[in-house]
Amino acid sequence: MKRFFKSYGFSIFWIIAFIDIGATAFNNSILHIITKPLLLPLLVISLFFSVSPGNKKALVLTGLFFAFMGDVALLFEDRNPLFFITGLVCFLLTHLFYILFFLTIKSAAPSLLKKKPALIILVVAYTGGLLFLLVPKLGSLVVPVILYAVILSLMFLFSLHVYHKVNSQAGKLFIWGAALFVVSDSLLAINKFYSPLAYAGFFIMLTYCLAQYLIVKGFIKMDAYVTVSI
């Protein structure tokens, strides 16, 4: 089983992902309900069998677990607003565990944010601009959405922070994964609270699948580099 998922797990993930993205694009809710809950477990199993044991892996796996819970909750958000809140909390926990993972990466290499502090300003400006659009539309969800936006932005900033502290491949994958997470959640928020977007579901799921995949692959590249170096 280990060899199978190490060799084919990510390929199976993308087959299911493209089926799910297609189901979303064509509003096939039944197929979407079947395929979406399979995505994160496939990433979890593939990651588990692809890297060596350690606390860092546990943090990423826990983040993926909460993302899975969030995926399932959001499938039913139209039935009860509590499902959306549950999904929001689950993904907030996902980002917190990703932040904890980034914080465990120790290196004497300088932080990218120290070398280019303007990146912090850009991230804060983007988050502030997005919230400026959304806050008047949020109603009772103002506080949880603002909190979520802050944690999401911090997750992206920490991905920038560790860029020089890991090997180049892993650093790029972390940044692209975190950036696509921001894009996916931004599209979801704009579509839900501000104004419906054309093909919103398609682009939200595409960027979300890419985001999770790239973060997981970044961890694998980092682990492989450390293992070889040792």
Solvent accessible surface area in square Angstrom, and as a share of the most:
residue,aa,sasa,rsa
1,M,164,0.73
2,K,119,0.50
3,R,202,0.74
4,F,97,0.40
5,F,31,0.13
6,K,114,0.48
7,S,68,0.44
8,Y,120,0.46
9,G,0,0.00
10,F,27,0.11
11,S,62,0.40
12,I,51,0.26
13,F,2,0.01
14,W,39,0.14
15,I,105,0.53
16,I,29,0.14
17,A,0,0.00
18,F,123,0.51
19,I,71,0.36
20,D,0,0.00
21,I,5,0.03
22,G,25,0.24
23,A,3,0.03
24,T,27,0.16
25,A,38,0.30
26,F,170,0.71
27,N,133,0.68
28,N,68,0.35
29,S,72,0.46
30,I,129,0.65
31,L,60,0.30
32,H,36,0.16
33,I,66,0.34
34,I,102,0.52
35,T,6,0.03
36,K,16,0.07
37,P,30,0.19
38,L,81,0.40
39,L,1,0.00
40,L,2,0.01
41,P,43,0.27
42,L,24,0.12
43,L,0,0.00
44,V,40,0.23
45,I,60,0.31
46,S,0,0.00
47,L,0,0.00
48,F,104,0.44
49,F,41,0.17
50,S,21,0.14
51,V,15,0.09
52,S,53,0.34
53,P,123,0.77
54,G,44,0.42
55,N,131,0.67
56,K,72,0.30
57,K,17,0.07
58,A,54,0.42
59,L,35,0.18
60,V,0,0.00
61,L,30,0.15
62,T,42,0.25
63,G,0,0.00
64,L,0,0.00
65,F,101,0.42
66,F,46,0.19
67,A,0,0.00
68,F,53,0.22
69,M,82,0.37
70,G,0,0.00
71,D,2,0.01
72,V,49,0.28
73,A,9,0.07
74,L,25,0.13
75,L,31,0.15
76,F,49,0.20
77,E,46,0.21
78,D,142,0.73
79,R,178,0.65
80,N,60,0.31
81,P,107,0.67
82,L,123,0.61
83,F,78,0.33
84,F,12,0.05
85,I,54,0.27
86,T,64,0.37
87,G,0,0.00
88,L,22,0.11
89,V,77,0.44
90,C,13,0.08
91,F,16,0.07
92,L,25,0.12
93,L,53,0.26
94,T,0,0.00
95,H,0,0.00
96,L,61,0.30
97,F,47,0.19
98,Y,0,0.00
99,I,15,0.08
100,L,82,0.41
101,F,1,0.00
102,F,1,0.00
103,L,81,0.40
104,T,49,0.28
105,I,14,0.07
106,K,168,0.71
107,S,50,0.32
108,A,114,0.88
109,A,31,0.24
110,P,74,0.47
111,S,4,0.02
112,L,17,0.08
113,L,25,0.12
114,K,164,0.70
115,K,117,0.50
116,K,117,0.50
117,P,78,0.49
118,A,60,0.46
119,L,47,0.23
120,I,66,0.34
121,I,121,0.62
122,L,115,0.57
123,V,17,0.09
124,V,91,0.52
125,A,62,0.48
126,Y,110,0.42
127,T,17,0.10
128,G,39,0.38
129,G,36,0.35
130,L,24,0.12
131,L,24,0.12
132,F,166,0.69
133,L,73,0.36
134,L,2,0.01
135,V,52,0.30
136,P,107,0.67
137,K,110,0.47
138,L,8,0.04
139,G,57,0.55
140,S,112,0.72
141,L,36,0.18
142,V,42,0.24
143,V,113,0.65
144,P,38,0.24
145,V,11,0.06
146,I,60,0.31
147,L,91,0.46
148,Y,19,0.07
149,A,13,0.10
150,V,66,0.38
151,I,21,0.11
152,L,13,0.06
153,S,17,0.11
154,L,68,0.34
155,M,0,0.00
156,F,36,0.15
157,L,20,0.10
158,F,48,0.20
159,S,0,0.00
160,L,11,0.05
161,H,47,0.21
162,V,0,0.00
163,Y,48,0.18
164,H,67,0.30
165,K,35,0.15
166,V,21,0.12
167,N,21,0.11
168,S,65,0.42
169,Q,110,0.49
170,A,0,0.00
171,G,0,0.00
172,K,103,0.44
173,L,37,0.19
174,F,0,0.00
175,I,32,0.16
176,W,158,0.56
177,G,0,0.00
178,A,0,0.00
179,A,25,0.20
180,L,32,0.16
181,F,1,0.00
182,V,22,0.13
183,V,63,0.36
184,S,2,0.01
185,D,24,0.12
186,S,6,0.04
187,L,44,0.22
188,L,45,0.23
189,A,13,0.10
190,I,37,0.19
191,N,48,0.25
192,K,85,0.36
193,F,33,0.14
194,Y,94,0.36
195,S,47,0.30
196,P,118,0.74
197,L,65,0.32
198,A,81,0.63
199,Y,159,0.60
200,A,12,0.10
201,G,28,0.26
202,F,65,0.27
203,F,89,0.37
204,I,23,0.12
205,M,11,0.05
206,L,46,0.23
207,T,15,0.09
208,Y,12,0.05
209,C,2,0.01
210,L,56,0.28
211,A,0,0.00
212,Q,1,0.00
213,Y,44,0.17
214,L,30,0.15
215,I,1,0.00
216,V,0,0.00
217,K,48,0.20
218,G,0,0.00
219,F,7,0.03
220,I,25,0.13
221,K,71,0.30
222,M,14,0.06
223,D,25,0.13
224,A,50,0.39
225,Y,123,0.47
226,V,70,0.40
227,T,80,0.47
228,V,126,0.73
229,S,77,0.50
230,I,170,0.86
